[in-house]
Amino acid sequence: MIEVTKLGGTVFHVNPHLIEYIETNPDTTLIMLSGKRLVVREDYQSVFDRIVVYRKLLGAHRNEE
């Protein structure tokens, strides 16, 4: 799970494997596989970096190199 912050300041955790794609318009919006849209305070690069760290912890990156 990665930590993200809603615009209102609430911190929560998201399973990055369930993120279909990310939009920046200008707010960062995570579009989940379920179709749900989550608007977060973090910028795209911060979310991307957290996903990379999470996947490295799982060892998932070995199959992606």
C-alpha positions in Angstrom: 0.0 0.0 0.0 1.1 3.5 -0.7 0.2 6.5 1.4 -1.7 9.4 -0.2 -3.6 12.5 1.1 -7.0 13.6 0.1 -7.5 17.3 -0.7 -9.2 17.7 2.7 -6.1 16.5 4.5 -7.2 12.9 5.3 -4.3 10.5 4.9 -5.2 7.0 3.5 -3.5 4.1 1.8 -4.1 2.7 -1.7 -3.1 -0.6 -3.3 -1.1 0.6 -6.3 -1.9 -2.6 -8.2 -5.5 -1.4 -8.4 -4.6 1.9 -10.1 -5.4 1.8 -13.8 -3.9 5.2 -14.6 -3.1 8.7 -13.2 -4.4 12.0 -14.5 -3.0 15.5 -13.7 -5.6 18.1 -14.5 -4.1 20.0 -12.5 -5.0 17.9 -9.4 -3.5 14.4 -9.3 -6.3 11.9 -9.8 -5.9 8.2 -9.4 -8.3 6.3 -11.6 -8.8 2.8 -10.1 -9.6 -0.4 -11.9 -13.1 -0.2 -10.4 -13.7 3.2 -12.1 -13.5 5.1 -8.8 -11.6 8.4 -9.0 -9.4 9.6 -6.1 -8.1 13.1 -6.1 -5.0 13.5 -4.0 -2.6 16.3 -2.9 0.5 14.6 -4.0 1.9 15.4 -7.4 2.3 12.7 -10.1 6.1 12.2 -9.5 5.5 11.7 -5.7 2.9 9.0 -6.4 5.0 7.4 -9.1 8.0 7.3 -6.7 6.0 5.7 -3.9 4.7 3.0 -6.3 8.3 2.2 -7.4 9.4 1.9 -3.8 6.5 -0.3 -2.9 7.1 -2.6 -5.9 10.8 -2.8 -5.1 9.8 -3.9 -1.5 7.7 -6.7 -3.0 10.4 -7.7 -5.4 8.1 -7.1 -8.4 10.7 -5.0 -10.2 12.8 -8.1 -11.1 10.2 -9.1 -13.7 10.1 -5.6 -15.1 13.7 -4.9 -15.8 
